[in-house]
Amino acid sequence: MAKAKIHSCETMGALDGPGIRYVLFLKGCPLRCAFCHNPDTWATSSGEEKSAREVADDVIKYREFFKSSGGGFTASGGEPLLHSEFLVELLQILKSANISSAIDTCGSVDITENIEKIVDLADLFLLDIKHLDSDLHKNLTGKSNEKILKFLEYLASKKKEIHIRIVLLNGISAEENYIVNLAKFLKKYSTISRIDLLPYHTLGVKKWEALNLPYKLDDSALVSTDKAERIKKIFESEGFFTTLQ
């Protein structure tokens, strides 16, 4: 039976997919995003190990809340797709229990046989787009965006519903010319049903300090409310349902 390292879970989540959701945060991530507010999820050396069956049994307890709210299960992290064998088993159990599932992912993974199975099993993908420019992406996250864009293409080819998440960083990912180009780029993917804009915040800085990690960003990356609203309108002008979180 497949097992994975668990960081934590949220049993009444409302921000990681539709309705009330059971959100499972798994350990490990291939990226090192400069704006990450959960750097404590990066390493896999700690965390409680649980089997897919153990997690599924706990999720199923909340089935009535999912039914009444249109919710379900969301795998998050860290990067949940690093635990592909575990997720295949877990999603199969949840599917047999008629519980819908979502994957909150950075998309920086190889498309293996298990990843293909997960794509088939999951109902929704919450996909982060850090930046379209590969060099800027590498500066922000430590890796290029090649795998992420390939994963986006793969999800679209499989007709999977996608919510795109974009962290807005002043001077980097919140410049309006870039946003116009990004909106036009995303327009070609017909299965994108929603854009979630997340203005940069500094709530995770204390976690970086606690882990003795150097934090590179400062208040200059903060985006004004007016600018965030203008960016929202750009996406809406391209026909996207857009939220500002």
Contacts in CASP RR format, 6 or more apart in sequence:
PFRMAT RR
TARGET T0000
AUTHOR 0000-0000-0000
METHOD contacts of the structure
MODEL  1
MAKAKIHSCETMGALDGPGIRYVLFLKGCPLRCAFCHNPDTWATSSGEEK
SAREVADDVIKYREFFKSSGGGFTASGGEPLLHSEFLVELLQILKSANIS
SAIDTCGSVDITENIEKIVDLADLFLLDIKHLDSDLHKNLTGKSNEKILK
FLEYLASKKKEIHIRIVLLNGISAEENYIVNLAKFLKKYSTISRIDLLPY
HTLGVKKWEALNLPYKLDDSALVSTDKAERIKKIFESEGFFTTLQ
1 51 0 8 1.000
1 52 0 8 1.000
1 53 0 8 1.000
1 89 0 8 1.000
2 51 0 8 1.000
2 52 0 8 1.000
2 83 0 8 1.000
2 85 0 8 1.000
2 86 0 8 1.000
2 88 0 8 1.000
2 89 0 8 1.000
2 90 0 8 1.000
3 49 0 8 1.000
3 50 0 8 1.000
3 51 0 8 1.000
3 52 0 8 1.000
3 86 0 8 1.000
4 26 0 8 1.000
4 27 0 8 1.000
4 49 0 8 1.000
4 50 0 8 1.000
4 52 0 8 1.000
4 83 0 8 1.000
4 86 0 8 1.000
4 87 0 8 1.000
5 26 0 8 1.000
5 27 0 8 1.000
5 28 0 8 1.000
5 44 0 8 1.000
5 46 0 8 1.000
5 47 0 8 1.000
5 48 0 8 1.000
5 49 0 8 1.000
5 83 0 8 1.000
6 24 0 8 1.000
6 25 0 8 1.000
6 26 0 8 1.000
6 27 0 8 1.000
6 47 0 8 1.000
6 48 0 8 1.000
6 49 0 8 1.000
6 50 0 8 1.000
6 55 0 8 1.000
7 25 0 8 1.000
7 26 0 8 1.000
7 27 0 8 1.000
7 38 0 8 1.000
7 40 0 8 1.000
7 41 0 8 1.000
7 47 0 8 1.000
7 77 0 8 1.000
7 78 0 8 1.000
8 25 0 8 1.000
9 22 0 8 1.000
9 23 0 8 1.000
9 24 0 8 1.000
9 25 0 8 1.000
9 58 0 8 1.000
10 16 0 8 1.000
10 21 0 8 1.000
10 22 0 8 1.000
10 23 0 8 1.000
10 25 0 8 1.000
11 22 0 8 1.000
11 62 0 8 1.000
12 20 0 8 1.000
12 21 0 8 1.000
12 65 0 8 1.000
13 20 0 8 1.000
13 21 0 8 1.000
13 22 0 8 1.000
13 23 0 8 1.000
13 74 0 8 1.000
14 20 0 8 1.000
14 21 0 8 1.000
15 245 0 8 1.000
16 23 0 8 1.000
16 74 0 8 1.000
16 76 0 8 1.000
16 102 0 8 1.000
16 104 0 8 1.000
16 126 0 8 1.000
17 71 0 8 1.000
17 74 0 8 1.000
17 102 0 8 1.000
17 124 0 8 1.000
17 126 0 8 1.000
17 163 0 8 1.000
18 69 0 8 1.000
18 70 0 8 1.000
18 71 0 8 1.000
18 124 0 8 1.000
19 66 0 8 1.000
19 69 0 8 1.000
19 70 0 8 1.000
19 71 0 8 1.000
19 72 0 8 1.000
20 62 0 8 1.000
20 65 0 8 1.000
20 66 0 8 1.000
20 68 0 8 1.000
20 69 0 8 1.000
20 70 0 8 1.000
20 71 0 8 1.000
20 72 0 8 1.000
21 66 0 8 1.000
21 71 0 8 1.000
21 72 0 8 1.000
21 73 0 8 1.000
21 74 0 8 1.000
21 102 0 8 1.000
22 58 0 8 1.000
22 59 0 8 1.000
22 62 0 8 1.000
22 66 0 8 1.000
22 72 0 8 1.000
22 73 0 8 1.000
22 74 0 8 1.000
23 73 0 8 1.000
23 74 0 8 1.000
23 76 0 8 1.000
23 104 0 8 1.000
24 55 0 8 1.000
24 59 0 8 1.000
24 73 0 8 1.000
24 74 0 8 1.000
24 75 0 8 1.000
24 76 0 8 1.000
24 80 0 8 1.000
25 38 0 8 1.000
25 41 0 8 1.000
25 76 0 8 1.000
25 77 0 8 1.000
25 78 0 8 1.000
26 41 0 8 1.000
26 75 0 8 1.000
26 76 0 8 1.000
26 77 0 8 1.000
26 78 0 8 1.000
26 79 0 8 1.000
26 80 0 8 1.000
26 82 0 8 1.000
26 83 0 8 1.000
27 41 0 8 1.000
27 42 0 8 1.000
27 43 0 8 1.000
27 44 0 8 1.000
27 46 0 8 1.000
27 47 0 8 1.000
27 77 0 8 1.000
27 78 0 8 1.000
28 41 0 8 1.000
28 42 0 8 1.000
28 43 0 8 1.000
28 44 0 8 1.000
28 77 0 8 1.000
28 78 0 8 1.000
28 79 0 8 1.000
28 82 0 8 1.000
29 36 0 8 1.000
29 41 0 8 1.000
29 42 0 8 1.000
29 77 0 8 1.000
29 78 0 8 1.000
29 79 0 8 1.000
29 82 0 8 1.000
29 106 0 8 1.000
30 79 0 8 1.000
30 82 0 8 1.000
30 106 0 8 1.000
30 108 0 8 1.000
30 109 0 8 1.000
30 143 0 8 1.000
31 79 0 8 1.000
31 106 0 8 1.000
31 108 0 8 1.000
31 130 0 8 1.000
31 141 0 8 1.000
31 142 0 8 1.000
31 143 0 8 1.000
32 42 0 8 1.000
32 141 0 8 1.000
32 142 0 8 1.000
33 130 0 8 1.000
33 140 0 8 1.000
33 141 0 8 1.000
33 167 0 8 1.000
34 139 0 8 1.000
34 140 0 8 1.000
34 141 0 8 1.000
34 215 0 8 1.000
34 216 0 8 1.000
34 217 0 8 1.000
35 140 0 8 1.000
35 167 0 8 1.000
35 169 0 8 1.000
35 200 0 8 1.000
35 217 0 8 1.000
35 221 0 8 1.000
36 42 0 8 1.000
36 204 0 8 1.000
37 201 0 8 1.000
37 203 0 8 1.000
37 204 0 8 1.000
37 207 0 8 1.000
38 77 0 8 1.000
38 78 0 8 1.000
38 204 0 8 1.000
38 207 0 8 1.000
39 204 0 8 1.000
39 207 0 8 1.000
39 208 0 8 1.000
39 211 0 8 1.000
39 213 0 8 1.000
40 207 0 8 1.000
40 210 0 8 1.000
40 211 0 8 1.000
41 77 0 8 1.000
41 78 0 8 1.000
42 78 0 8 1.000
44 82 0 8 1.000
52 86 0 8 1.000
52 87 0 8 1.000
52 89 0 8 1.000
52 90 0 8 1.000
52 93 0 8 1.000
53 89 0 8 1.000
53 93 0 8 1.000
55 90 0 8 1.000
56 90 0 8 1.000
56 93 0 8 1.000
56 94 0 8 1.000
56 97 0 8 1.000
59 73 0 8 1.000
59 94 0 8 1.000
59 99 0 8 1.000
60 94 0 8 1.000
60 97 0 8 1.000
60 99 0 8 1.000
62 72 0 8 1.000
63 97 0 8 1.000
63 99 0 8 1.000
65 71 0 8 1.000
66 72 0 8 1.000
66 73 0 8 1.000
66 99 0 8 1.000
66 100 0 8 1.000
70 100 0 8 1.000
71 100 0 8 1.000
72 99 0 8 1.000
72 100 0 8 1.000
72 101 0 8 1.000
72 102 0 8 1.000
73 94 0 8 1.000
73 99 0 8 1.000
73 100 0 8 1.000
73 101 0 8 1.000
73 102 0 8 1.000
74 101 0 8 1.000
74 102 0 8 1.000
74 103 0 8 1.000
74 104 0 8 1.000
74 126 0 8 1.000
75 87 0 8 1.000
75 90 0 8 1.000
75 101 0 8 1.000
75 102 0 8 1.000
75 103 0 8 1.000
75 104 0 8 1.000
76 104 0 8 1.000
77 104 0 8 1.000
79 105 0 8 1.000
79 106 0 8 1.000
79 107 0 8 1.000
79 108 0 8 1.000
79 109 0 8 1.000
80 87 0 8 1.000
80 103 0 8 1.000
80 104 0 8 1.000
80 105 0 8 1.000
81 87 0 8 1.000
81 103 0 8 1.000
81 105 0 8 1.000
81 107 0 8 1.000
81 109 0 8 1.000
81 115 0 8 1.000
81 118 0 8 1.000
82 109 0 8 1.000
84 109 0 8 1.000
84 112 0 8 1.000
84 114 0 8 1.000
84 115 0 8 1.000
84 117 0 8 1.000
84 118 0 8 1.000
85 114 0 8 1.000
87 103 0 8 1.000
87 114 0 8 1.000
87 118 0 8 1.000
88 114 0 8 1.000
88 117 0 8 1.000
88 118 0 8 1.000
88 121 0 8 1.000
91 101 0 8 1.000
91 118 0 8 1.000
91 121 0 8 1.000
91 122 0 8 1.000
92 121 0 8 1.000
94 101 0 8 1.000
95 101 0 8 1.000
95 121 0 8 1.000
100 123 0 8 1.000
100 124 0 8 1.000
101 121 0 8 1.000
101 122 0 8 1.000
101 123 0 8 1.000
101 124 0 8 1.000
102 122 0 8 1.000
102 123 0 8 1.000
102 124 0 8 1.000
102 125 0 8 1.000
102 126 0 8 1.000
103 118 0 8 1.000
103 122 0 8 1.000
103 124 0 8 1.000
103 125 0 8 1.000
103 126 0 8 1.000
104 126 0 8 1.000
105 125 0 8 1.000
105 126 0 8 1.000
105 127 0 8 1.000
105 128 0 8 1.000
105 151 0 8 1.000
106 127 0 8 1.000
106 128 0 8 1.000
106 130 0 8 1.000
106 141 0 8 1.000
106 148 0 8 1.000
107 127 0 8 1.000
107 128 0 8 1.000
107 147 0 8 1.000
107 148 0 8 1.000
107 151 0 8 1.000
107 152 0 8 1.000
108 141 0 8 1.000
108 143 0 8 1.000
108 145 0 8 1.000
108 147 0 8 1.000
108 148 0 8 1.000
108 151 0 8 1.000
109 115 0 8 1.000
109 147 0 8 1.000
109 151 0 8 1.000
110 147 0 8 1.000
111 150 0 8 1.000
111 151 0 8 1.000
111 154 0 8 1.000
119 125 0 8 1.000
119 154 0 8 1.000
119 155 0 8 1.000
119 158 0 8 1.000
119 160 0 8 1.000
120 158 0 8 1.000
122 160 0 8 1.000
123 161 0 8 1.000
124 160 0 8 1.000
124 161 0 8 1.000
124 162 0 8 1.000
124 163 0 8 1.000
125 155 0 8 1.000
125 160 0 8 1.000
125 161 0 8 1.000
125 162 0 8 1.000
125 163 0 8 1.000
126 162 0 8 1.000
126 163 0 8 1.000
126 165 0 8 1.000
126 196 0 8 1.000
127 148 0 8 1.000
127 151 0 8 1.000
127 152 0 8 1.000
127 155 0 8 1.000
127 162 0 8 1.000
127 163 0 8 1.000
127 164 0 8 1.000
127 165 0 8 1.000
128 148 0 8 1.000
128 164 0 8 1.000
128 165 0 8 1.000
128 166 0 8 1.000
128 167 0 8 1.000
129 148 0 8 1.000
129 152 0 8 1.000
129 164 0 8 1.000
129 165 0 8 1.000
129 166 0 8 1.000
129 182 0 8 1.000
129 186 0 8 1.000
130 137 0 8 1.000
130 140 0 8 1.000
130 141 0 8 1.000
130 145 0 8 1.000
130 148 0 8 1.000
130 167 0 8 1.000
130 173 0 8 1.000
131 137 0 8 1.000
131 140 0 8 1.000
131 145 0 8 1.000
131 172 0 8 1.000
131 173 0 8 1.000
132 145 0 8 1.000
132 178 0 8 1.000
132 181 0 8 1.000
132 182 0 8 1.000
132 185 0 8 1.000
133 145 0 8 1.000
134 144 0 8 1.000
134 145 0 8 1.000
134 146 0 8 1.000
136 172 0 8 1.000
137 143 0 8 1.000
137 144 0 8 1.000
137 145 0 8 1.000
137 148 0 8 1.000
138 144 0 8 1.000
140 169 0 8 1.000
140 172 0 8 1.000
152 162 0 8 1.000
152 189 0 8 1.000
155 162 0 8 1.000
155 191 0 8 1.000
156 162 0 8 1.000
156 189 0 8 1.000
156 190 0 8 1.000
156 191 0 8 1.000
156 192 0 8 1.000
159 191 0 8 1.000
160 191 0 8 1.000
161 191 0 8 1.000
161 193 0 8 1.000
162 189 0 8 1.000
162 191 0 8 1.000
162 192 0 8 1.000
162 193 0 8 1.000
163 192 0 8 1.000
163 193 0 8 1.000
163 194 0 8 1.000
163 195 0 8 1.000
163 196 0 8 1.000
164 186 0 8 1.000
164 192 0 8 1.000
164 194 0 8 1.000
164 195 0 8 1.000
164 196 0 8 1.000
165 196 0 8 1.000
165 198 0 8 1.000
166 173 0 8 1.000
166 182 0 8 1.000
166 195 0 8 1.000
166 196 0 8 1.000
166 197 0 8 1.000
166 198 0 8 1.000
167 173 0 8 1.000
167 198 0 8 1.000
167 199 0 8 1.000
167 200 0 8 1.000
168 174 0 8 1.000
168 197 0 8 1.000
168 198 0 8 1.000
168 199 0 8 1.000
168 200 0 8 1.000
168 223 0 8 1.000
168 227 0 8 1.000
168 228 0 8 1.000
168 231 0 8 1.000
169 200 0 8 1.000
169 217 0 8 1.000
169 221 0 8 1.000
169 223 0 8 1.000
170 200 0 8 1.000
170 220 0 8 1.000
170 221 0 8 1.000
170 222 0 8 1.000
170 223 0 8 1.000
170 224 0 8 1.000
170 227 0 8 1.000
171 220 0 8 1.000
171 221 0 8 1.000
172 221 0 8 1.000
174 199 0 8 1.000
174 200 0 8 1.000
174 223 0 8 1.000
174 227 0 8 1.000
174 228 0 8 1.000
174 231 0 8 1.000
176 227 0 8 1.000
176 230 0 8 1.000
176 231 0 8 1.000
176 234 0 8 1.000
179 231 0 8 1.000
179 234 0 8 1.000
179 235 0 8 1.000
180 234 0 8 1.000
183 234 0 8 1.000
183 235 0 8 1.000
183 237 0 8 1.000
183 238 0 8 1.000
183 240 0 8 1.000
184 238 0 8 1.000
186 192 0 8 1.000
186 195 0 8 1.000
186 238 0 8 1.000
186 240 0 8 1.000
187 238 0 8 1.000
187 239 0 8 1.000
187 240 0 8 1.000
192 240 0 8 1.000
193 241 0 8 1.000
194 240 0 8 1.000
194 241 0 8 1.000
194 242 0 8 1.000
194 243 0 8 1.000
195 235 0 8 1.000
195 240 0 8 1.000
195 241 0 8 1.000
195 242 0 8 1.000
195 243 0 8 1.000
196 242 0 8 1.000
196 243 0 8 1.000
196 245 0 8 1.000
197 228 0 8 1.000
197 231 0 8 1.000
197 232 0 8 1.000
197 235 0 8 1.000
197 242 0 8 1.000
197 243 0 8 1.000
197 244 0 8 1.000
197 245 0 8 1.000
198 245 0 8 1.000
199 222 0 8 1.000
199 223 0 8 1.000
199 228 0 8 1.000
199 244 0 8 1.000
199 245 0 8 1.000
200 217 0 8 1.000
200 221 0 8 1.000
200 222 0 8 1.000
200 223 0 8 1.000
201 222 0 8 1.000
202 217 0 8 1.000
202 219 0 8 1.000
202 222 0 8 1.000
205 215 0 8 1.000
208 214 0 8 1.000
208 215 0 8 1.000
209 215 0 8 1.000
223 231 0 8 1.000
228 244 0 8 1.000
229 244 0 8 1.000
232 242 0 8 1.000
232 244 0 8 1.000
235 242 0 8 1.000
236 242 0 8 1.000
END
